[in-house]
Amino acid sequence: VSLLTLSIALGMLVRSRKEPLVAGGEALLGATGEVVSDFQGDGQIRIGGELWHARCHEPLQTGQMVRVTGRSGLVLQVAPAMNH
């Protein structure tokens, strides 16, 4: 039983090391979010259930989808997402 448990744990460890690490701000680059309320300049967006402060040079409307293009501290730089 111990050998089986150790084998499973080692297998999981090996698989996890093969997956690229994506955490912190790098994980948000390229992410898609939704505008919470109309804004031009600074406002808020929702990504994965979390609210983020965002900045965009173009006016954005409630419900519009945006893509994260950069980050400055806790403020995300966004641009309107292209509709496919």
C-alpha positions as CSV (number, residue, x, y, z in Angstrom):
1,V,0.0,0.0,0.0
2,S,2.8,2.4,0.8
3,L,4.6,1.6,-2.4
4,L,1.4,2.3,-4.4
5,T,0.8,5.6,-2.6
6,L,4.4,6.6,-3.2
7,S,4.1,5.7,-6.9
8,I,1.0,7.8,-7.3
9,A,2.5,10.8,-5.6
10,L,5.7,10.6,-7.7
11,G,3.7,10.3,-10.9
12,M,1.7,13.4,-9.9
13,L,4.9,15.3,-9.1
14,V,6.5,14.4,-12.5
15,R,3.3,15.5,-14.3
16,S,3.1,18.8,-12.4
17,R,6.7,19.7,-13.3
18,K,6.0,19.4,-17.0
19,E,3.3,22.0,-16.9
20,P,4.3,25.6,-17.4
21,L,4.1,27.8,-14.3
22,V,1.6,30.6,-14.8
23,A,1.0,32.8,-11.8
24,G,0.8,36.4,-10.8
25,G,0.6,39.2,-13.4
26,E,1.8,37.0,-16.2
27,A,-1.3,34.9,-15.9
28,L,-3.5,37.9,-16.7
29,L,-1.7,39.0,-19.9
30,G,-4.0,38.1,-22.8
31,A,-6.9,37.3,-20.5
32,T,-10.4,38.4,-21.5
33,G,-12.6,40.3,-19.1
34,E,-15.9,42.1,-19.1
35,V,-16.5,45.8,-18.4
36,V,-18.5,46.4,-15.2
37,S,-19.7,49.9,-16.0
38,D,-19.1,52.4,-18.8
39,F,-15.8,54.2,-18.6
40,Q,-13.2,56.2,-20.5
41,G,-9.8,56.2,-19.1
42,D,-10.0,54.4,-15.7
43,G,-12.7,51.9,-14.6
44,Q,-13.4,48.4,-13.5
45,I,-13.5,45.0,-15.3
46,R,-14.4,41.5,-14.2
47,I,-12.0,38.6,-14.9
48,G,-12.8,35.2,-13.6
49,G,-15.2,36.5,-10.9
50,E,-12.7,39.1,-9.6
51,L,-12.9,42.9,-10.1
52,W,-9.8,44.7,-11.4
53,H,-9.0,48.3,-11.9
54,A,-8.5,48.9,-15.6
55,R,-7.2,51.6,-17.9
56,C,-8.1,52.1,-21.6
57,H,-7.6,55.0,-24.0
58,E,-10.9,54.1,-25.8
59,P,-14.4,54.5,-24.3
60,L,-15.8,51.2,-23.1
61,Q,-19.4,50.2,-22.4
62,T,-20.9,47.9,-19.7
63,G,-20.8,44.3,-20.8
64,Q,-18.1,44.9,-23.5
65,M,-15.4,42.3,-23.6
66,V,-11.8,43.5,-23.3
67,R,-8.3,41.8,-23.5
68,V,-5.6,42.5,-21.0
69,T,-2.5,44.0,-22.8
70,G,-0.4,45.0,-19.8
71,R,-0.2,45.7,-16.1
72,S,1.1,48.5,-14.0
73,G,0.9,47.5,-10.3
74,L,-2.7,46.6,-9.6
75,V,-4.1,48.4,-12.7
76,L,-4.6,46.4,-15.9
77,Q,-4.1,48.0,-19.3
78,V,-6.9,46.8,-21.6
79,A,-8.1,47.1,-25.2
80,P,-11.4,46.1,-26.7
81,A,-11.5,42.4,-27.5
82,M,-11.9,41.5,-31.2
83,N,-15.2,39.7,-31.9
84,H,-14.8,36.5,-33.8
